[in-house]
Amino acid sequence: MEDARKIRITQTKSLIGRLPSHRKTARALGLRRIGHSVDKDATPPILGMIKKISYLLKVEDI
């Protein structure tokens, strides 16, 4: 089985004043604060979550 593509997601902006659903999405991705990064597999659910709050994030392949 082929390994899934890995991506690094970094929070670049504050969650203060954002929609509650956007705050929950960031938390579900495992992001805690500005500058915090997490490594995830690039699965359709994860990519959908990233798309929803893309204005808060930096995403790069690893």
N, C-alpha and C positions, 0 to 999 in steps of 0.2 A: 504494500500500500504506500502511495506517495505521501510524503509529509506535507502538511498544510503550510501555506505561506504564512510567515510570522510578520507582525507589524508592531511597532512601538508607538503608543499613544501618549502624548504629553499634554497636560492641561496648561493653557497659556493665558487664560483670562479667569477672572473671579466669577463665582456662582452667585454672588450677592445681587439680589434684585432680578434674578432670572425666573422663568416660569418653573413652577414646582415639578412639572414633568421633565424639564431639562436638568434640574438638580438631581432628580432621582436617576435619570439616565447616566449622568456622570458618576454617581455613586455606584450604580450597577456595573459600570465598566471598571470600578476599583480605583477611581481617581479621588484624591482626598484634598489636594491643595494646588495652588499655582506652582508649576515646575515639577509636579509629581508625574512619573512615567510608569506605565505598565506595558508588559509584552503580552500580546494575545495572538491567537490564530485568526486569520482573515476569513472567518465564516460569514455567511449571509446575515445572521442575526447581529453579529458584532459590527459588520459594515453598515447595517441599517441604523444602529445606535450611533455610530460615528457620524453618519450623514445628518442625523437629527440635530446634533450639537456641534457640527463641524466648525462653526464660528468661534468656539471655545478651545479648539484643539489644534495640535500639530501632529501629523501622522507620517511615519516613515517606515520603509521596509527594513527588516533586519535579516 
